[in-house]
Amino acid sequence: MKHVVHLMIIGVFVLSFSAVSYAQMQANPPGAPAAPATPAAPATPKAKAPMSAEGMAKKAKSKECLAKANEQGLHGKAKKEFRAKCKAE
């Protein structure tokens, strides 16, 4: 009786491990060439909403302040501070 129980337990372990390896073999067959990955289609850019008049005015002011800072030869922190003050005016 003990011998039969031991054989059943061993059989269950063998079958459980073979089922796992069989499932893995089905997913990745050994020696089979890997399928070439197809590149994903490039995402289409979203259409931008037209800029409001206020947004266009801010952009123009920012460009104007940048041009003034470049004329003065400012760089780094000084340029950043100058642009902030210029845009606040």
N, C-alpha and C positions, 0 to 999 in steps of 0.2 A: 504494500500500500504506500509506504513512504517512497519507494522507488518510483512509483507512478506519479506521485505528486511532484517529486523533483524533476522528472522528465517533462511534466507539463509546465512547470515554472521555467525551465531552461528553454523549452519550445516557445513560450510567450516572449521571452527576452530576444531570442534569435529572430523571431518574426517581427518584433517591433523595430529592431535595428535594421533589418533588411528592408522593411517598408520605408523607413526614413531614407536609406541610401537609394532605394528604387525611385522615390519621389525626387531626390536630388539629381539622379541620372536623367530623369525625364526633363527636368528643367534645363540642365546643362549637359548635353551628351559629351562624353570625353572624346577628344580627338576631332570633333567637328569644328570647322572654321567658324570664327565669330562673324556674325552678320555685320556688314558695314553700317555704321551709324549714319542715318540720313540727317542732314542739317535741317534745323528748324527753319520754317519760313520766317523771314524778317518781319518784325512787327510794323504795321503800317502806322505812320505818325498821325497823331490826332490833329484835326484841323483846329487852329487857334481861333478863338473868338476875336473879333475886331476890337482894337483898343479904344477905350473911351477917350473923350476929349481931355478929361482930367489926367488920364494916364499918359496921353501923348504930351501934355504940357510938362508933366513931371520928368518924362524921359528927355525932353528937349532941355529942360533946366539942368538935369544931371550931366548931359553931354556938354553944355555950356560951361559948367563948373569944372568939368574934367579938362576942357581945353584951356581954361584960365590957369589951372594948376600946372598943366604941362608947360605953358608959356613961362611961368615963374620958375620952372625947373624944380618943382617940389617932388619929393620922393618919400615913401614910407609913411610914418606916423604924421608928419607935417602935412603931407598931401591929403591924407584921410581927414584930418581935422579941418583943413581948409575947405574941402568939399562939403563936409557936414555943415559948416557955417554958411557956405555959399548957398546950399540948397535950402537952408532954414530961412534965408532972406526973402 
